[in-house]
Each structure stands twice: as structure tokens, then as C-alpha cells.
Amino acid sequence: MAVFLPPYEHAAASKSLQTQKENNKVTTFKKLILGSVAGIFAVGTAQAADLPVKAKAVEYVRVCSLYGAGFFYIPGTDTCIKLGGYLRVDTTFNGGPHGTPAWNGDLGQGNRYRDSFASRSRMAFTVDTRTATEYGVVRTFGQLDWSFTSPSGSVRDVGPTGQNGGLSQGQQINTEYLFIQFAGFTFGKSSSAYSTPWNGYPGNLTASLLGGNNTDTGLNNIQYTAEFGNGVSASIGLDDPSTFNRTNVFNLASTSAAGVVSLASLNANGVGSTNAYAGVHAPDVVGRIRVDQAWGLFQISGALHEVNASYNALTAGGALNGANNFSEISGHPESKWGGSVMAALQIKNLPTGAGDDIKFDVSYAKGDTKNVLGNSGSSPSFAMFGSSGTAYQSVGLGATSDGVYLPGAGGTDGIKLTTAWGFRGAFNHNWNPYWSTSLFGAYSSVRYDGGANDNLGGAGTTSAKGAYCAAFAANHPGQALVGNAAGAYSCNPDFNVSQLGLLTRWTPVKNLTFSGEVQWLHLDQKMSGSSVFAATAPKPTALYEFKDQNTYLLQLRAQRNF
């Protein structure tokens, strides 16, 4: 018999049946998933023995506090490393890049080829590594500079957009320091053992403060430093002189020597045009004793430097030191040893303010002029032009050399070593943590021994000054050697250079500094009277008055250290 349910009961039964079917489906799906997972784990368990060992956790960088701030351990080693450097932008007005005064070239001539300003942008990158060993710390240090500098030289060389090589000439990569230190030894490119800690920068920005030694960008050397305790140390080293420590050796012959033509190494301006230095035969032997304590620093240094010439027969202005086909058979002067000494003093803890100090050094050299006219490049010779009330223009001259020689009949007159001395220093004052000022100055003197008329032309007897003046006369024919009337002059190649400057720095935030420096330079030259001669182009052949010269420069800088 058929059973009829009420409508609402029939609906409930249908819904219950539907729910039961759905629950059966869910249960079946769960069993399928669980079975699959179980199978996967079973396979994984069977293959677990074949899997590689789990990799070690990454070793994170750890701070190394042994050598000061900024060092960290190279992961997996006991070597500490520090990365650093700076980015610097310099602009010099009335000077060359990095504060080179207008002491020669287009800047010295003051003509329309001169650049009124020059700029340089540079980034330096340093890497310093140190490892503690049973022999002490093993250290390596390197500094590489990337620069873009206003092209140097004259725009008339190859045109205004191709100045001395064009835009590519401004791209520079410089290696400053590359050295290893171990057990007191230093091997590689570093500051000389002769130098002070401040080198040529007692308180200045410019790289051209004369008056003493400067090896701030390093030279190849080997040195050893012994520490005696209480801040007392002594160093000795062997320096490669070819990078920093040579100026010029001038062959001043103006007539035939033993039948071989040999021209004077002076141009019409009286500045050396051919350097007759021979190849490097011996390193410079240098050393110092230093006391470095809380009150400051005292140092005394000494150096020995070989002065050697190539040959008697040279052609002025030629390639390869003016070599010609008679050079090898013409003979050469015997080499001589010169040298220099320097004393330096730093005084700290001044009553004028926290961090204030005075830095000062004084130098004397015989045949080692670069240790007096020291800067970041080659030592300058001076050819500066100015106004005159009696001639076309005035000119100040200063030829820089380590020595001169005058070949004589059947031999040579020998190398006459040049004498130089100088001093420089600075007072550095901190107004507050953000502002500081430095007042700095320098004085340099170059002397050619003897008198202007000492045995002119006499082989074996001519003085340095006599040889120079004979060569100068050969380049200024028809001019009297004595007297101060128009067209007459007295010859004396000696000269002095004075410099005075003021620098102010502003550091608004840590490691960011803006600086401005002004500098005055005075050339006290010892020539007198006037002379008609053909000056370096574009100057005309005209009457020039010998006169002291002055120049000024302004250097601005922004620097970010990191």
C-alpha cells in the first residue's frame, strides 16, 4: 500500500537524502587526499637517504672592533676589511686644477689663451685589510681615484674642444697608494719615510704649497719602522726617485764641445727646455726619527739623492732628452750625490680651542730641490709676465734644477749642484664643531752657487751661476751683461717664492665639508734691467723688464667622505 507523506515531510526527506549523498562525496574525497599524502610521505621516506646534507646557514657580516670604526670581518675569515673614500669637487679661479698658481705657461703669460678657472671632480675608493698574526698585524691598503679634470695645456695646441687631447684628456684614473705592511716593513706605493704625516698640507687645500717635501700620492719604496715605545720611532727606506724626487739637470752648453754641436738647455725665457737627467741608477736613501705624543709631534728627516746626467752632446728641445747621433760618443759628467734634511714640529692642545694645532717644517737641500719645491706634481719653473712702465711688459724668471753642467773642450765641467731651502706652516683653529679656519704660509729659496762672471768658458772652473748666465747670454745675443739701461741687464738666476693663504671650512653635517681658500704668491727674482728677446709665443719679440711678480687664486671645494 502506498504511503503518502505530507508536502513538508516529503521535502525534508528529499533534503536529508541529498545531504547524505553530499556527505558521502566529501568523505570519499578526504579518503582520496589522505591516501595520496600518505603515499607521497611513503615515497619521500624511502628516498630520504639519497638527499644531500642540508646547507649551513649563511654567515652574516660581523663587526670587527680591533682596528677602529668601519671594519668588519670578511665572511669565513679572520681578516678585517674597511671600505671608504670620498667624492670631491674643486674649482680654482686664476689657477690650474687643484690650486696650481699662475706661475708659468698660458696662466703665467696672462694672455687670451689662459683659462680663467679650472675644475676637477674626483672620487677616491679605499680598501684597507688587516689580519692579526703571531708577527703582528698584516695590512694591505689601496686607493684608486677616478677624476674628470679641465683639460690642461694650451687651447692653441689642438683647438678649443680638443685641448691637449680633448674631452678624453679630462678622464683620469690615478693610483695613489698600494702597499703591504708586515712586521714593521712597508712594501709598495706609499708616502716616503722622509715625509711628515701632513706632507704638503699643514693646513691648506691647494697641492702647490712649496717650502718642503711632499709625497702625498705615494711613490714606490721599501721602508722599515722600529717602534721604541712612548711614541718614539725610527724609519729607514729606499725610494724610487723617478716619480717624485727629480726636478731637472740642465746641460748649459751653447757652443761646440769637442766638435760636437750641443745647444743650451734654456729657452728664450730663461727656463729649462731640455732635462738632461740620465736614467735612475740608485734609489734615494731616506730616514727619519719621530716623537709622537699627546702634546704633538717632532720629526727630523734626511735623504741622499743621486744627481746624474745623460750626455754632453744634446739638442735643446729634442726628444729623449735631446739625444742626437753624437750623444753616446760625446762623454758625460760624473754623477754626484746630493741630499736634504728636514725638521718638523706639530703642537697640539693649544689654549685657542679644542683641536687647534700648529704644523711647521723647515728644509735644506743640495742637489735635491724637489724636497724644497715639493708639490703633488713636478716642481715648477717660473715664467710670469706683468705690466711695465718702461718696456712692453715685465717678466719674472726662475729655473728649477737639481744641478747644471757645462761641457768643456775635451771633457766636461762637471755637475754643479743647486742649493735650496724653505719652510712652511699653518695655524689651524676650530671655531665650533661646524666651522674651522687655517692660516698658512711658505717661503722657498733657490740658489746657483758662484758668481755670474766666474771664469766664463773655462773648463773645470765655471760656477753654476756662471754656466747659467753664459747660456742665458747665448739666447739673448747683443745684450749687455751688466747695467740697467734699456736693453741691458744683470744676470742672476737665483729666486725666492713666498706664499700666504687663508682657508675656511664649513661642515653642516658629518662627513660633508664646503671649503674656500685664497692664496697669494710672490716671485722674488734676481735678474735686473731689461732685455730684448723673443719670448714664448704668442708674446712678441720686444723689450722686457726683469721684475718681481705676484699672482692670486681662489679655490672652492665640496667634499663628501664615506
C-alpha positions in Angstrom: 0.0 0.0 0.0 1.4 3.3 -1.0 2.3 5.8 1.8 1.8 9.4 1.1 3.7 11.9 3.1 2.6 15.5 3.7 4.3 18.0 1.5 6.6 19.4 4.2 7.7 15.9 5.3 8.4 14.9 1.7 10.6 17.9 1.3 12.5 17.2 4.5 13.1 13.6 3.4 14.4 14.7 0.0 16.8 17.2 1.6 18.1 14.6 4.0 18.8 12.2 1.2 20.6 14.9 -0.8 22.7 15.9 2.3 23.7 12.2 2.8 24.8 11.9 -0.8 27.0 15.1 -0.5 28.5 13.8 2.8 29.4 10.6 1.1 31.2 12.5 -1.7 33.2 14.6 0.9 34.2 11.5 2.8 35.3 9.8 -0.4 37.4 13.0 -1.4 39.0 13.2 2.0 40.0 9.5 1.8 41.5 10.1 -1.6 43.5 13.1 -0.4 44.7 11.4 2.7 45.7 8.4 0.8 47.7 10.4 -1.7 49.5 12.3 1.0 50.3 9.1 2.8 51.7 7.7 -0.5 53.9 10.8 -1.0 55.3 10.6 2.5 55.9 6.9 2.0 57.9 7.6 -1.2 59.7 10.5 0.5 60.7 8.3 3.4 62.1 5.7 1.1 64.3 8.2 -0.7 65.4 10.3 2.3 68.7 8.5 2.5 69.6 9.7 -1.0 69.0 13.5 -0.3 72.1 15.9 0.1 73.1 17.2 3.6 71.2 20.4 4.5 73.3 23.5 3.7 74.8 25.5 6.5 73.1 28.8 7.5 74.5 31.9 5.9 77.3 33.5 8.0 76.3 37.1 8.3 78.9 40.0 8.4 80.3 40.7 11.8 81.7 44.0 13.1 85.5 44.0 13.7 86.3 46.3 16.6 90.1 45.6 16.7 91.2 48.5 14.3 88.6 51.2 14.8 85.2 52.1 13.3 84.2 50.9 9.9 85.9 47.5 9.9 84.1 44.2 9.5 85.2 40.6 9.1 85.3 39.1 5.6 82.8 36.2 6.0 84.6 32.9 6.7 87.9 34.5 7.5 89.7 36.3 10.4 90.6 39.2 8.1 89.0 42.6 8.8 88.3 45.0 5.9 87.2 48.6 5.7 85.9 50.3 2.6 85.9 54.0 2.3 86.8 57.1 0.2 85.4 60.4 -0.8 83.8 62.4 -3.6 85.3 65.8 -4.1 84.7 68.7 -6.5 87.3 71.5 -6.8 87.2 74.8 -8.8 90.1 77.1 -9.0 89.9 80.7 -10.2 93.0 82.2 -11.8 94.9 78.9 -11.4 95.1 75.3 -12.6 93.3 72.2 -11.3 93.7 71.6 -7.5 95.0 75.1 -6.9 98.0 75.4 -9.2 99.1 79.1 -9.2 99.6 81.0 -12.4 103.4 80.6 -12.4 104.1 79.6 -16.0 102.5 78.6 -19.3 99.4 80.5 -20.5 98.4 81.3 -17.0 101.8 82.9 -16.3 101.7 84.8 -19.6 98.2 86.2 -18.8 97.1 86.1 -22.4 93.8 85.2 -24.1 94.7 81.6 -24.2 94.6 81.3 -20.4 91.7 79.6 -18.7 90.2 81.9 -16.0 89.1 78.8 -14.0 89.7 75.1 -13.9 87.7 72.3 -12.2 88.2 68.8 -11.1 85.7 66.2 -9.9 87.2 63.1 -8.2 86.0 60.0 -6.4 88.5 58.1 -4.3 87.9 54.5 -3.3 90.0 52.9 -0.5 90.3 49.3 0.6 92.0 48.6 4.0 92.5 45.0 5.2 94.1 43.8 8.4 94.8 40.4 9.9 96.3 39.6 13.3 99.2 37.2 13.2 102.0 36.0 15.5 104.2 38.6 13.8 101.8 41.4 14.3 99.2 42.8 12.0 99.4 42.2 8.3 97.9 45.1 6.5 97.2 45.9 2.8 95.9 49.3 1.6 95.0 50.6 -1.8 93.5 53.9 -3.0 92.2 54.4 -6.6 91.0 57.8 -7.9 88.6 58.5 -10.7 88.7 62.1 -11.9 87.5 64.4 -14.6 89.7 67.4 -14.9 89.5 70.5 -17.0 92.0 69.8 -19.9 95.4 71.2 -19.3 97.9 72.8 -21.7 97.0 75.4 -24.3 93.9 75.7 -26.3 96.1 76.7 -29.3 97.6 73.2 -29.3 94.7 71.4 -31.0 91.7 73.7 -30.7 89.2 74.8 -28.0 87.3 71.4 -27.9 90.4 69.3 -28.3 92.7 70.9 -25.7 95.7 68.6 -25.1 93.8 65.5 -26.2 90.2 66.7 -26.0 87.5 65.5 -23.7 89.2 62.2 -23.1 92.2 64.0 -21.6 90.0 65.1 -18.7 89.3 61.4 -17.8 91.9 60.2 -15.4 92.4 57.1 -13.3 95.1 57.6 -10.6 96.7 55.1 -8.2 97.6 56.8 -5.0 98.6 54.1 -2.5 99.1 50.4 -3.0 101.2 48.8 -0.2 101.6 45.8 2.2 102.7 46.3 5.8 104.2 43.4 7.8 106.4 43.2 10.9 107.4 46.8 10.6 108.1 46.7 6.8 106.2 48.6 4.2 106.4 47.4 0.5 104.8 49.3 -2.4 103.5 52.7 -3.2 103.2 54.8 -0.1 104.3 58.1 1.4 108.1 58.3 1.9 109.7 57.6 5.2 111.2 61.0 4.8 107.8 62.8 4.8 105.7 64.2 7.6 102.2 62.9 8.3 100.8 66.0 6.7 103.1 66.0 3.7 102.5 69.3 1.8 99.2 70.1 3.6 99.9 71.7 7.0 96.5 73.5 6.7 95.9 74.2 3.0 93.7 72.8 0.2 96.0 73.5 -2.8 98.5 70.9 -3.9 101.2 73.6 -4.6 102.3 74.9 -1.2 106.1 74.9 -1.7 108.8 75.0 1.0 109.3 71.3 1.8 108.8 67.7 0.9 105.5 66.2 -0.4 104.8 62.6 -1.4 101.1 62.7 -0.6 100.1 60.4 -3.5 102.8 57.9 -2.8 105.9 56.6 -4.5 107.4 53.1 -4.9 109.5 52.3 -1.9 110.6 49.9 0.8 110.8 51.1 4.3 111.2 49.7 7.8 109.9 51.3 11.0 111.0 50.4 14.5 108.8 51.4 17.5 110.7 52.1 20.7 107.7 52.9 22.9 106.3 56.1 24.3 105.7 57.4 20.8 109.3 57.2 19.7 110.1 55.6 16.3 112.7 55.4 13.6 112.3 54.6 9.9 114.6 54.0 7.0 113.7 53.5 3.4 114.7 53.2 -0.2 112.6 55.4 -2.5 112.3 55.3 -6.3 113.2 58.9 -7.3 111.7 58.8 -10.8 108.2 59.6 -9.6 108.5 62.4 -7.2 112.1 63.3 -6.4 113.7 64.7 -9.5 113.5 68.3 -10.9 116.0 69.0 -13.8 119.6 68.6 -14.7 120.5 71.3 -17.3 123.2 70.9 -20.0 124.1 74.5 -20.5 126.5 74.2 -23.4 125.9 76.9 -26.0 128.8 76.3 -28.4 130.5 73.2 -29.9 132.1 70.8 -27.4 134.9 68.8 -28.8 133.5 69.5 -32.3 130.1 68.2 -31.3 127.1 70.6 -31.5 125.4 70.9 -28.1 122.8 73.6 -27.6 121.9 75.4 -24.4 119.1 73.9 -22.3 117.4 77.2 -21.8 114.7 78.7 -23.9 114.4 82.4 -24.6 112.5 82.9 -21.3 115.5 81.5 -19.4 113.6 78.4 -18.3 115.0 74.9 -19.0 113.7 73.4 -22.2 115.6 70.1 -22.1 116.1 67.9 -19.0 119.5 66.1 -19.2 118.9 63.7 -16.3 120.2 60.2 -17.0 118.3 57.0 -16.1 117.7 56.1 -12.5 120.9 54.3 -11.3 120.3 54.2 -7.5 117.3 54.7 -5.1 117.1 57.6 -2.7 118.2 56.6 0.8 115.9 58.2 3.3 115.2 58.0 7.0 113.6 59.8 10.0 113.3 59.8 13.8 109.9 60.8 15.1 108.4 61.5 18.6 104.6 61.4 18.6 102.9 62.2 21.9 99.9 63.9 23.3 101.5 67.3 23.1 102.3 67.0 19.4 105.0 65.6 17.1 108.6 66.2 16.4 110.5 64.7 13.4 113.9 65.1 11.8 114.5 63.5 8.4 117.4 63.0 6.0 117.8 61.9 2.3 120.6 61.0 -0.1 119.8 61.6 -3.8 121.9 60.8 -6.9 122.2 63.5 -9.5 123.4 62.1 -12.8 123.4 63.5 -16.4 123.0 61.7 -19.7 125.5 63.1 -22.2 127.5 66.2 -23.2 126.0 66.5 -26.7 122.3 67.2 -26.6 119.9 69.1 -28.8 117.7 71.5 -26.9 114.0 70.8 -27.1 114.6 67.4 -28.8 113.0 64.1 -27.8 114.8 61.6 -25.5 116.4 64.4 -23.5 117.6 66.0 -26.8 119.6 62.9 -27.8 121.4 63.1 -31.1 123.8 60.8 -33.0 126.8 62.2 -31.3 125.4 61.8 -27.7 127.0 58.4 -26.8 130.5 59.4 -28.0 130.4 62.9 -26.5 131.0 61.8 -22.9 129.2 62.8 -19.8 129.8 64.4 -16.4 130.4 62.2 -13.4 127.4 61.6 -11.1 127.2 63.3 -7.8 125.3 62.6 -4.6 123.2 65.4 -3.1 120.6 65.3 -0.4 118.4 67.1 2.0 117.4 67.4 5.7 114.1 68.4 7.2 112.9 69.2 10.7 109.1 69.2 11.5 107.0 70.2 14.5 103.4 69.9 15.4 102.0 71.5 18.6 98.6 70.3 19.9 96.4 71.3 22.9 96.6 75.0 22.2 94.6 77.3 24.5 92.9 78.8 21.5 90.4 75.9 21.2 89.8 72.2 21.2 91.5 70.5 18.3 93.6 73.6 17.4 97.2 73.0 16.3 100.3 74.4 14.6 102.2 72.4 12.0 105.6 73.6 10.8 108.6 72.2 8.8 111.9 73.6 7.6 114.1 72.1 4.8 117.5 72.4 3.3 118.7 70.7 0.1 121.8 70.4 -2.1 121.1 68.7 -5.4 117.7 67.6 -4.1 115.5 70.6 -4.9 112.2 68.6 -5.0 112.4 68.2 -1.2 112.1 72.0 -1.0 109.9 72.8 -4.0 107.6 69.9 -3.3 104.1 69.6 -4.6 101.8 66.9 -6.0 103.3 67.1 -9.5 106.6 68.2 -11.0 108.4 71.1 -9.4 107.7 74.3 -11.3 110.0 76.6 -13.2 108.7 80.1 -13.3 107.9 82.4 -16.2 105.5 85.1 -15.1 104.6 88.2 -17.1 103.1 91.5 -15.9 103.0 95.2 -16.6 105.9 97.6 -17.0 106.3 101.4 -17.2 109.5 101.2 -19.3 109.1 98.1 -21.6 106.5 96.1 -23.5 105.9 94.0 -20.4 107.8 92.8 -17.3 108.9 89.2 -16.7 109.9 87.2 -13.7 112.0 84.1 -14.2 113.0 81.1 -12.1 114.6 78.0 -13.5 114.3 75.0 -11.1 117.0 72.3 -11.1 119.0 69.7 -9.1 122.1 70.7 -10.9 123.7 72.2 -14.1 126.8 71.4 -16.1 128.7 73.0 -18.9 130.7 70.6 -21.3 134.2 71.9 -22.0 136.8 71.2 -24.6 137.9 67.6 -24.3 135.7 66.8 -21.4 133.1 68.4 -19.0 133.0 71.0 -16.4 131.1 68.6 -14.0 127.7 68.9 -12.4 127.2 71.9 -10.1 124.5 71.1 -7.5 121.7 73.6 -6.9 121.1 74.7 -3.3 117.6 75.3 -2.0 116.0 75.9 1.4 112.5 76.7 2.6 109.9 76.5 5.3 106.1 76.3 5.6 103.5 76.0 8.2 99.9 76.6 9.3 97.8 77.6 12.3 94.5 75.6 12.4 91.6 76.9 14.5 88.2 75.3 15.2 85.6 78.0 15.9 83.0 75.3 16.7 82.1 71.8 15.5 80.9 73.2 12.2 83.4 76.0 11.3 87.2 76.0 11.1 89.9 78.3 9.7 93.6 77.8 8.7 96.2 80.5 8.2 99.1 79.1 6.2 102.3 80.3 4.5 105.5 79.2 2.9 108.9 80.5 1.7 111.3 78.9 -0.7 114.7 79.9 -2.0 116.8 78.5 -4.9 120.5 79.4 -5.2 123.0 78.8 -8.0 126.5 78.8 -6.5 129.2 81.2 -7.5 129.1 84.5 -9.5 127.6 85.3 -12.9 131.1 86.0 -14.4 133.0 83.2 -12.7 135.5 82.1 -15.3 133.1 82.0 -18.2 134.1 79.4 -20.7 136.9 78.0 -18.5 136.7 74.2 -18.5 136.7 72.8 -15.0 136.3 76.2 -13.3 132.9 77.6 -14.3 130.4 78.1 -11.4 126.8 77.1 -11.6 125.7 80.7 -11.9 128.4 81.4 -14.5 127.3 78.5 -16.6 123.7 79.5 -16.4 124.4 83.1 -17.3 126.6 82.0 -20.3 123.7 80.0 -21.6 121.3 82.9 -21.0 123.5 85.3 -22.9 123.7 82.8 -25.8 119.9 83.0 -26.0 119.9 86.8 -25.8 122.5 87.9 -28.3 123.6 91.6 -28.4 122.5 92.3 -24.9 124.9 93.7 -22.3 125.7 91.5 -19.3 125.8 94.5 -16.9 123.9 97.7 -16.4 120.3 98.6 -16.1 119.8 100.9 -19.1 117.2 99.9 -21.6 118.3 96.7 -23.2 121.0 96.0 -20.6 120.6 93.6 -17.7 122.5 91.9 -14.9 122.2 88.1 -14.8 121.4 86.2 -11.6 119.2 83.0 -11.8 118.6 82.9 -8.0 114.9 83.4 -6.9 112.6 83.2 -3.9 108.9 82.3 -3.7 106.6 83.5 -0.9 103.1 82.2 -0.3 100.4 83.2 2.1 96.8 81.9 2.3 93.6 81.6 4.3 91.2 78.7 4.3 87.7 78.4 5.9 85.7 75.2 6.1 82.0 74.6 6.9 80.8 71.1 7.9 77.0 71.4 8.2 76.6 67.6 8.7 79.1 64.9 9.5 81.5 64.0 6.6 80.3 66.8 4.3 82.5 69.9 4.1 82.5 73.0 2.0 85.7 75.0 1.8 87.1 78.2 0.3 90.8 79.1 0.1 92.5 82.3 -1.1 96.3 82.3 -1.8 98.9 85.0 -2.7 102.1 84.0 -4.4 105.1 86.4 -4.8 108.1 85.6 -7.1 111.2 87.5 -6.0 113.5 87.0 -8.9 117.1 88.4 -9.0 117.5 89.4 -12.7 117.6 93.1 -13.2 117.4 95.6 -16.0 115.7 94.7 -19.3 116.4 92.7 -22.4 115.1 92.4 -26.0 114.3 88.8 -26.7 111.8 86.5 -28.4 109.5 85.3 -25.6 107.4 82.2 -26.0 104.6 82.6 -28.5 102.2 84.4 -28.7 104.5 87.0 -27.0 106.3 89.3 -29.5 110.0 89.9 -29.7 110.2 93.1 -27.6 111.9 94.8 -24.7 111.0 93.1 -21.4 111.8 94.4 -18.0 113.0 91.9 -15.3 110.7 92.4 -12.4 109.2 90.6 -9.4 105.7 89.1 -10.0 102.6 88.4 -8.0 99.6 86.2 -8.5 96.4 85.3 -6.6 94.0 82.3 -6.7 90.7 81.3 -5.2 89.8 77.6 -4.7 86.4 76.3 -3.8 85.7 72.7 -2.8 82.8 70.4 -1.8 83.8 67.0 -0.3 81.7 64.1 1.0 83.6 61.4 2.9 82.3 57.9 3.2 
